[in-house]
Amino acid sequence: MLKRSSGILLPVFSLPSKYGIGTLGREAYRFIDFLYSAGQRYWQILPLGPTSYGDSPYSTFSVFAGNPYFIDLEILVEEELILQSDLENLDFGSNDECIDYKKLFDSRYIILRQAYKNNEKPYDINYFIKENPWVEDYAFFMALKYKNNQLPWYKWDEKLIYREETAIHAAKKQLKYEINFWIFLQYLFFKQYFKLKEYANKKGISIIGDMPIYAAEDSVDLWIESSLFLLDENKVPKLVAGVPPDDFSEQGQLWGNPVFNWGYLKETGYRWWINRISFSFRLYDLVRIDHFRGFDEFWAVPYGSENAVKGCWQKSYGKELFLKAKKELGSLNIIAEDLGIITDSVIKLKNDLAIPGMKVLQFAFDGNPDNPYLPNNYEENSVAYTGTHDNDTLKGWYEKLRVEEKQYLLKALNIVLSINENEILDEIIRTILKSKAHIVIIPIQDYLQLGSKARINTPSTLGGNWKWRIKKEMLTNEIAFKIQQRTIESGRINKP
């Protein structure tokens, strides 16, 4: 059972940095200090994997690898892998409110290759490889990807697509230097990450990580272990994932990820999934599993469809998987992202496994007093949010409500009508903090009362997502004190 506490949601990429994107360096440590002074016990982040086209952290080249963008360059200067002067003539994107991924891509790998050239500690890296057997396949995949002008693996030479032994052997020999470069980046990433996590844990801050349920079509996971997915003899997906039409989208959401071959997963004892869950437990103190619904049934859409309308629900074996994982790994420190169309069987799966689900306040106001997202209806074994990375900020959402919707919200939450908007937003946060949910996570934008420009992602849209960055000067002592006071008032921490 979770302990009564609270935390803040802020993606790593949204942290301040003079080099174009948030990293695992100085500002991450500063944010942990901010959380500590604010009386928080959790830092929730988004997936850390290496992103592909569109820059979504939910579509990565590997379910295990870390994103090289998050490697802190100032730490590399301190370790004498690069010089400060190496950074001066590179343009990482000067906007401190918005990530420029094009400039980031063009500059970041120049400096990381310089660090690799200067590295003189192969023994540490050899140990890292032994501890992370997935890394050699990932590095080979990335080396081939760059050799093939960034094309997806299913557009490479046929001999490489089907992994013919002689072609694979020759490519590994030819690309040895490049393969070692990509291994080196993973070594740097995890070295910095685990040092940061250790610092957080010593401060009493636990990290909530995020694990996407699906792998991307253009990923080492599909290339290496294609049997895990429903592909045809040409390695083309038969079915892809999404969700059906609902009140938010007439055409549903077409994610495009190949769906799992649950029969094969069952035959192999769910080994791939158990390895993945085990690895996530090394990375994080709690793991939010995205689209938990898919472990009961998943929406399968024919490959090549323009939208998610013509799909069907198919059965998966999530309960069997999690029971096996629990037997092998012990306690499952998991949060179920159980949003969307949730059936009785999904609720039963979650309850049978005693896994806490999510409560999102922005979904609460449909006029139904039994709405499960109303704070008075929260279960204790749950994690409550004002909104997630897929929602508008609390301020942006509230401003877009109609007058009658605002009136209903104020009445439902017992908020005095005469107070101004900033006070209303503050009262909404107070209300959710005082709820029965054992953990409450508030996006930092909501504490700062930032508008829609600070939104992280708008589902089913391309462009403009995953770019927001927080300004360094926003994380003030005054804000930390305010958050601390709200947390004390709600009984989630004791007075200092």
C-alpha positions as CSV (number, residue, x, y, z in Angstrom):
1,M,0.0,0.0,0.0
2,L,1.3,3.5,-0.9
3,K,2.1,6.0,1.8
4,R,0.2,9.3,1.9
5,S,2.5,11.8,0.2
6,S,2.8,14.0,-2.9
7,G,5.1,14.9,-5.7
8,I,5.6,17.0,-8.9
9,L,5.6,16.0,-12.6
10,L,8.3,17.6,-14.7
11,P,10.0,15.8,-17.7
12,V,13.8,15.7,-17.8
13,F,13.7,17.5,-21.1
14,S,11.8,20.4,-19.6
15,L,14.5,21.2,-17.1
16,P,16.5,24.4,-17.6
17,S,19.8,24.1,-19.4
18,K,22.0,26.4,-21.5
19,Y,22.6,23.6,-24.0
20,G,19.1,23.3,-25.5
21,I,17.4,20.6,-23.5
22,G,17.1,19.5,-19.9
23,T,19.8,17.1,-18.8
24,L,20.9,14.9,-15.9
25,G,23.3,17.6,-14.6
26,R,23.3,20.6,-12.4
27,E,19.7,21.8,-12.9
28,A,18.4,18.2,-12.3
29,Y,20.2,18.3,-8.9
30,R,18.8,21.7,-8.2
31,F,15.3,20.5,-9.0
32,I,15.7,17.7,-6.5
33,D,16.8,20.2,-3.9
34,F,13.7,22.2,-4.8
35,L,11.5,19.1,-4.3
36,Y,13.1,18.5,-0.9
37,S,12.6,22.1,0.3
38,A,9.0,21.9,-1.0
39,G,8.3,18.8,1.2
40,Q,7.7,16.6,-1.8
41,R,8.5,12.8,-1.9
42,Y,8.2,12.1,-5.6
43,W,9.6,13.3,-8.9
44,Q,7.6,12.0,-11.8
45,I,9.2,12.1,-15.2
46,L,8.4,10.9,-18.7
47,P,10.1,8.0,-20.5
48,L,13.9,8.4,-20.9
49,G,14.4,6.5,-24.2
50,P,16.1,7.8,-27.4
51,T,13.4,9.5,-29.4
52,S,12.8,9.2,-33.2
53,Y,10.8,11.3,-35.6
54,G,8.3,13.5,-33.8
55,D,10.4,13.5,-30.6
56,S,7.8,11.7,-28.6
57,P,9.3,9.9,-25.5
58,Y,6.6,7.2,-26.2
59,S,8.2,6.3,-29.5
60,T,11.8,5.3,-29.1
61,F,14.5,3.3,-30.8
62,S,14.8,1.0,-27.8
63,V,12.7,0.1,-24.7
64,F,16.0,-0.1,-22.7
65,A,18.3,2.6,-23.9
66,G,18.6,6.1,-22.6
67,N,18.3,9.3,-24.6
68,P,21.8,10.8,-25.4
69,Y,20.2,14.3,-25.4
70,F,20.0,14.0,-21.6
71,I,23.8,13.5,-21.1
72,D,25.0,16.5,-19.3
73,L,27.8,18.3,-21.2
74,E,29.1,20.3,-18.2
75,I,29.8,17.0,-16.4
76,L,31.8,15.9,-19.5
77,V,33.8,19.1,-19.2
78,E,34.5,18.3,-15.5
79,E,35.6,14.8,-16.4
80,E,37.9,16.3,-19.1
81,L,36.2,14.4,-21.9
82,I,35.6,17.7,-23.7
83,L,36.7,21.3,-23.2
84,Q,34.5,24.2,-22.4
85,S,35.8,25.8,-25.6
86,D,34.4,22.8,-27.6
87,L,30.9,24.1,-26.7
88,E,31.3,27.7,-27.6
89,N,30.8,27.6,-31.4
90,L,27.8,25.2,-31.4
91,D,24.2,26.3,-31.5
92,F,22.0,24.2,-29.3
93,G,19.0,26.5,-29.6
94,S,19.0,29.7,-27.6
95,N,15.3,29.7,-26.6
96,D,15.0,28.9,-22.9
97,E,11.3,28.2,-23.2
98,C,11.1,25.8,-26.2
99,I,13.4,23.0,-27.4
100,D,14.7,23.2,-30.9
101,Y,15.2,19.6,-31.8
102,K,16.7,20.3,-35.2
103,K,19.5,22.4,-33.6
104,L,19.9,20.0,-30.8
105,F,20.4,17.0,-33.2
106,D,22.9,18.9,-35.3
107,S,25.0,20.0,-32.4
108,R,24.6,17.4,-29.7
109,Y,26.3,14.5,-31.5
110,I,29.3,16.6,-32.6
111,I,30.3,17.2,-29.0
112,L,29.4,13.6,-27.9
113,R,31.7,12.2,-30.7
114,Q,34.5,14.5,-29.4
115,A,34.0,13.0,-25.9
116,Y,34.1,9.5,-27.3
117,K,37.4,10.3,-29.1
118,N,38.9,11.6,-25.8
119,N,37.7,8.7,-23.6
120,E,40.5,6.6,-22.1
121,K,38.5,4.3,-19.7
122,P,37.4,1.2,-21.6
123,Y,37.3,-1.0,-18.5
124,D,34.3,0.7,-17.0
125,I,32.5,0.4,-20.3
126,N,33.3,-3.3,-20.6
127,Y,31.7,-3.8,-17.2
128,F,28.7,-1.8,-18.3
129,I,28.2,-4.1,-21.3
130,K,28.2,-7.2,-19.0
131,E,25.6,-5.6,-16.8
132,N,23.5,-4.5,-19.8
133,P,23.4,-7.2,-22.5
134,W,20.8,-5.3,-24.6
135,V,23.3,-2.5,-25.3
136,E,25.3,-4.3,-28.0
137,D,22.2,-4.9,-30.1
138,Y,21.1,-1.4,-29.6
139,A,24.5,0.1,-30.6
140,F,24.7,-2.1,-33.7
141,F,21.2,-1.0,-34.6
142,M,22.1,2.7,-34.3
143,A,25.3,2.3,-36.2
144,L,23.5,0.6,-39.0
145,K,20.8,3.3,-38.9
146,Y,23.4,6.1,-39.4
147,K,25.1,4.1,-42.1
148,N,21.8,3.9,-43.9
149,N,21.1,7.7,-43.7
150,Q,18.6,7.3,-40.8
151,L,16.3,5.1,-42.7
152,P,14.1,2.7,-40.6
153,W,15.5,-0.9,-40.4
154,Y,12.7,-2.2,-42.6
155,K,14.1,-0.1,-45.5
156,W,17.7,-1.4,-45.2
157,D,19.3,-4.1,-47.4
158,E,17.2,-7.2,-47.4
159,K,20.1,-9.3,-45.9
160,L,20.2,-6.9,-42.9
161,I,16.4,-6.8,-42.5
162,Y,16.3,-10.6,-42.2
163,R,19.6,-10.7,-40.2
164,E,21.5,-13.1,-42.4
165,E,24.5,-14.3,-40.5
166,T,27.2,-13.4,-43.0
167,A,25.8,-9.9,-43.6
168,I,25.5,-9.3,-39.9
169,H,29.0,-10.5,-39.2
170,A,30.5,-8.3,-42.0
171,A,28.5,-5.2,-40.8
172,K,29.7,-5.6,-37.2
173,K,33.3,-5.8,-38.3
174,Q,33.0,-2.8,-40.6
175,L,31.1,-0.7,-38.0
176,K,33.1,-1.6,-34.9
177,Y,34.2,2.0,-34.1
178,E,30.6,3.3,-34.6
179,I,29.1,0.5,-32.5
180,N,31.5,1.4,-29.6
181,F,30.5,5.0,-29.9
182,W,26.8,4.2,-29.3
183,I,27.7,1.9,-26.4
184,F,29.8,4.7,-24.9
185,L,26.8,7.1,-25.0
186,Q,24.7,4.6,-23.0
187,Y,27.5,4.2,-20.5
188,L,27.6,8.0,-20.0
189,F,23.8,8.2,-19.8
190,F,23.4,5.6,-17.1
191,K,26.5,6.7,-15.2
192,Q,25.0,10.1,-14.9
193,Y,21.4,8.9,-14.3
194,F,22.2,6.5,-11.4
195,K,24.3,9.1,-9.7
196,L,21.4,11.5,-9.9
197,K,19.0,8.9,-8.6
198,E,21.2,8.1,-5.7
199,Y,21.2,11.8,-4.8
200,A,17.5,12.0,-5.0
201,N,17.0,8.9,-2.9
202,K,19.3,10.2,-0.2
203,K,17.1,13.3,-0.1
204,G,14.1,11.2,0.4
205,I,12.9,11.7,-3.1
206,S,11.6,8.7,-5.1
207,I,11.5,8.8,-8.9
208,I,8.3,7.7,-10.7
209,G,9.3,6.6,-14.2
210,D,7.1,6.0,-17.1
211,M,7.1,2.8,-19.2
212,P,5.3,2.8,-22.6
213,I,3.4,-0.4,-23.2
214,Y,4.4,-0.7,-26.9
215,A,7.7,-0.6,-28.8
216,A,8.1,1.6,-31.9
217,E,8.0,0.0,-35.4
218,D,11.4,1.5,-36.1
219,S,13.2,0.1,-33.0
220,V,15.9,-2.4,-32.3
221,D,13.2,-4.4,-30.4
222,L,11.3,-5.2,-33.5
223,W,14.4,-5.7,-35.6
224,I,16.0,-8.2,-33.1
225,E,12.9,-9.9,-31.6
226,S,10.3,-9.6,-34.3
227,S,8.5,-12.8,-33.0
228,L,7.3,-10.8,-30.1
229,F,5.0,-8.8,-32.5
230,L,2.3,-9.7,-35.0
231,L,4.3,-9.3,-38.2
232,D,3.8,-11.0,-41.5
233,E,6.5,-13.0,-43.4
234,N,7.9,-9.7,-44.8
235,K,8.2,-8.3,-41.3
236,V,5.4,-5.9,-41.9
237,P,3.0,-5.4,-39.0
238,K,-0.4,-7.1,-39.4
239,L,-2.1,-4.9,-36.8
240,V,-1.1,-1.7,-35.0
241,A,-2.2,-0.2,-31.7
242,G,-4.5,2.7,-30.8
243,V,-7.7,3.4,-29.1
244,P,-11.2,3.6,-30.6
245,P,-13.4,6.7,-31.2
246,D,-14.6,8.4,-28.0
247,D,-15.9,11.7,-26.8
248,F,-12.5,13.3,-27.4
249,S,-11.8,11.9,-30.9
250,E,-14.3,10.9,-33.5
251,Q,-11.6,8.9,-35.4
252,G,-10.0,7.4,-32.3
253,Q,-6.2,7.6,-31.8
254,L,-4.0,5.7,-34.2
255,W,-0.6,5.2,-32.5
256,G,0.8,2.9,-35.2
257,N,2.9,0.7,-32.8
258,P,2.9,-3.0,-33.8
259,V,0.8,-5.0,-31.3
260,F,2.2,-7.9,-29.3
261,N,2.0,-11.6,-30.3
262,W,0.6,-12.6,-26.9
263,G,0.6,-16.2,-27.8
264,Y,4.4,-16.1,-28.3
265,L,4.8,-14.1,-25.2
266,K,3.0,-16.8,-23.2
267,E,5.1,-19.6,-24.9
268,T,8.3,-17.9,-23.8
269,G,7.2,-17.4,-20.2
270,Y,6.8,-13.6,-20.7
271,R,10.6,-13.4,-20.5
272,W,10.9,-10.2,-22.6
273,W,8.3,-8.4,-20.4
274,I,9.7,-9.6,-17.1
275,N,13.2,-8.5,-18.2
276,R,11.8,-5.1,-19.1
277,I,9.9,-4.7,-15.9
278,S,12.9,-5.8,-13.9
279,F,15.1,-3.2,-15.7
280,S,12.5,-0.5,-15.0
281,F,12.6,-1.3,-11.3
282,R,16.4,-0.7,-11.4
283,L,15.8,2.7,-13.0
284,Y,12.8,3.9,-10.9
285,D,11.3,3.6,-7.5
286,L,7.8,3.4,-8.9
287,V,6.9,2.6,-12.5
288,R,3.8,4.1,-14.2
289,I,2.8,1.7,-17.0
290,D,1.2,3.5,-19.9
291,H,-2.1,2.2,-21.3
292,F,-2.7,-0.4,-18.6
293,R,-5.9,-1.2,-20.5
294,G,-3.8,-3.0,-23.0
295,F,-3.0,-5.8,-20.6
296,D,-6.6,-6.8,-20.5
297,E,-7.6,-6.1,-24.1
298,F,-6.0,-4.1,-26.8
299,W,-7.5,-2.2,-29.7
300,A,-6.0,-3.6,-32.9
301,V,-6.2,-1.7,-36.2
302,P,-5.2,-3.1,-39.6
303,Y,-1.8,-1.8,-40.7
304,G,-2.0,1.0,-43.1
305,S,-5.3,2.4,-41.8
306,E,-5.8,6.2,-41.9
307,N,-7.5,6.2,-38.5
308,A,-8.4,4.0,-35.6
309,V,-12.1,3.5,-36.4
310,K,-12.0,0.1,-38.0
311,G,-10.3,-1.8,-35.2
312,C,-11.4,-4.5,-32.7
313,W,-10.6,-5.5,-29.2
314,Q,-8.4,-8.5,-28.7
315,K,-7.5,-10.4,-25.6
316,S,-4.1,-10.2,-23.8
317,Y,-2.8,-12.1,-20.9
318,G,-1.8,-9.4,-18.5
319,K,-2.9,-11.1,-15.3
320,E,-0.8,-14.1,-16.1
321,L,2.2,-11.9,-17.0
322,F,2.0,-9.8,-13.8
323,L,1.5,-12.8,-11.5
324,K,4.6,-14.4,-13.0
325,A,6.5,-11.2,-12.7
326,K,5.5,-10.8,-9.1
327,K,6.6,-14.4,-8.3
328,E,10.0,-13.7,-9.9
329,L,10.6,-10.1,-8.9
330,G,8.6,-9.7,-5.6
331,S,6.6,-6.6,-5.0
332,L,5.4,-4.8,-8.2
333,N,5.9,-1.1,-7.6
334,I,3.6,-0.1,-10.4
335,I,1.1,2.6,-11.1
336,A,-1.6,1.7,-13.7
337,E,-2.4,4.3,-16.3
338,D,-6.0,3.2,-16.3
339,L,-7.5,6.1,-18.2
340,G,-9.8,6.0,-21.2
341,I,-12.4,3.3,-21.8
342,I,-12.2,1.2,-18.7
343,T,-14.3,-2.0,-18.4
344,D,-15.1,-4.1,-15.3
345,S,-12.5,-6.6,-16.4
346,V,-9.7,-3.9,-16.4
347,I,-10.8,-2.8,-12.9
348,K,-10.8,-6.4,-11.7
349,L,-7.3,-6.9,-13.2
350,K,-6.0,-3.8,-11.4
351,N,-7.7,-4.8,-8.1
352,D,-6.6,-8.4,-8.2
353,L,-3.0,-7.2,-8.5
354,A,-3.6,-4.5,-5.9
355,I,-2.1,-1.9,-8.3
356,P,-3.0,1.7,-7.8
357,G,-4.7,3.5,-10.7
358,M,-4.8,7.1,-11.7
359,K,-7.3,9.8,-11.0
360,V,-7.2,12.9,-13.2
361,L,-9.2,15.9,-11.9
362,Q,-9.8,17.4,-15.4
363,F,-12.0,14.4,-16.2
364,A,-14.3,14.9,-13.2
365,F,-16.9,17.4,-14.3
366,D,-19.4,15.6,-16.5
367,G,-22.3,16.2,-14.1
368,N,-22.3,12.8,-12.6
369,P,-21.8,12.9,-8.8
370,D,-20.4,9.3,-9.0
371,N,-17.7,10.3,-11.4
372,P,-14.6,8.4,-10.2
373,Y,-12.3,11.4,-10.9
374,L,-14.1,13.7,-8.4
375,P,-11.8,14.0,-5.3
376,N,-14.6,12.8,-2.9
377,N,-14.7,9.5,-4.9
378,Y,-11.0,8.7,-4.9
379,E,-9.9,5.3,-3.6
380,E,-7.0,5.4,-1.1
381,N,-4.9,3.1,-3.3
382,S,-4.7,5.6,-6.1
383,V,-2.5,8.3,-7.5
384,A,-4.3,11.6,-8.2
385,Y,-3.3,14.3,-10.7
386,T,-4.7,17.7,-11.7
387,G,-3.7,16.7,-15.2
388,T,-1.1,14.6,-17.0
389,H,1.4,15.4,-19.8
390,D,-1.5,14.8,-22.3
391,N,-3.7,17.4,-20.7
392,D,-3.8,21.2,-20.9
393,T,-2.3,22.9,-17.9
394,L,-4.8,23.5,-15.1
395,K,-5.0,27.2,-15.9
396,G,-5.3,26.7,-19.7
397,W,-8.0,24.1,-19.1
398,Y,-10.0,26.2,-16.6
399,E,-9.9,29.3,-18.9
400,K,-11.5,27.3,-21.7
401,L,-14.4,26.1,-19.6
402,R,-17.8,27.6,-20.3
403,V,-19.4,29.7,-17.6
404,E,-21.8,27.0,-16.5
405,E,-19.0,24.4,-16.4
406,K,-17.0,26.7,-14.1
407,Q,-20.0,27.1,-11.9
408,Y,-20.5,23.4,-11.7
409,L,-16.8,22.8,-10.9
410,L,-16.9,25.4,-8.0
411,K,-20.0,23.8,-6.6
412,A,-18.7,20.3,-6.9
413,L,-15.4,21.2,-5.1
414,N,-17.2,23.5,-2.6
415,I,-15.1,26.6,-3.7
416,V,-16.4,30.0,-2.9
417,L,-17.6,31.8,-6.0
418,S,-16.3,35.3,-5.2
419,I,-12.6,34.5,-5.2
420,N,-10.4,35.4,-8.3
421,E,-9.1,32.9,-10.8
422,N,-5.7,32.5,-9.3
423,E,-7.2,31.7,-6.0
424,I,-9.6,29.2,-7.6
425,L,-6.7,27.3,-9.2
426,D,-5.0,27.3,-5.8
427,E,-8.1,25.9,-4.2
428,I,-8.4,23.2,-6.8
429,I,-5.0,22.0,-5.9
430,R,-5.8,22.2,-2.2
431,T,-8.8,20.0,-2.8
432,I,-7.0,17.3,-4.6
433,L,-4.2,17.3,-2.0
434,K,-6.8,16.8,0.8
435,S,-8.3,13.8,-1.0
436,K,-8.0,10.2,0.1
437,A,-5.6,9.3,-2.7
438,H,-2.3,8.1,-1.1
439,I,-0.2,10.0,-3.7
440,V,-1.0,13.2,-5.4
441,I,1.2,14.4,-8.3
442,I,0.9,18.0,-9.5
443,P,2.5,19.1,-12.8
444,I,4.9,22.0,-12.0
445,Q,3.0,24.2,-14.5
446,D,-0.1,24.0,-12.3
447,Y,1.7,25.2,-9.1
448,L,3.2,28.0,-11.2
449,Q,-0.3,28.7,-12.8
450,L,1.1,28.7,-16.3
451,G,-1.3,28.8,-19.3
452,S,-1.7,26.6,-22.4
453,K,1.7,27.7,-23.8
454,A,3.3,25.4,-21.1
455,R,1.3,22.3,-22.3
456,I,3.6,19.3,-22.9
457,N,1.5,17.3,-25.5
458,T,-1.7,17.4,-27.4
459,P,-2.6,13.8,-28.4
460,S,-3.3,13.1,-32.0
461,T,-1.4,16.2,-33.2
462,L,1.9,16.6,-34.9
463,G,4.3,19.5,-34.2
464,G,4.6,21.7,-31.2
465,N,4.7,18.8,-28.7
466,W,7.4,17.8,-26.2
467,K,9.1,21.2,-26.4
468,W,8.1,23.2,-23.3
469,R,10.9,24.1,-20.9
470,I,10.7,25.7,-17.5
471,K,12.7,28.8,-16.8
472,K,15.3,28.5,-14.1
473,E,14.1,31.6,-12.3
474,M,10.6,30.1,-11.9
475,L,11.8,27.6,-9.2
476,T,11.9,30.1,-6.4
477,N,12.1,29.7,-2.7
478,E,8.7,31.4,-2.4
479,I,7.1,28.7,-4.7
480,A,8.9,25.9,-2.7
481,F,7.5,27.4,0.5
482,K,4.0,27.7,-0.9
483,I,4.0,24.0,-2.1
484,Q,5.4,23.0,1.3
485,Q,2.6,24.8,3.1
486,R,-0.1,23.2,0.9
487,T,1.4,19.8,1.6
488,I,1.5,20.3,5.3
489,E,-2.1,21.6,5.3
490,S,-3.2,18.4,3.6
491,G,-1.4,16.1,6.0
492,R,0.9,14.7,3.5
493,I,4.0,15.8,5.4
494,N,4.6,17.0,9.0
495,K,5.7,20.5,9.9
496,P,9.5,20.9,9.4
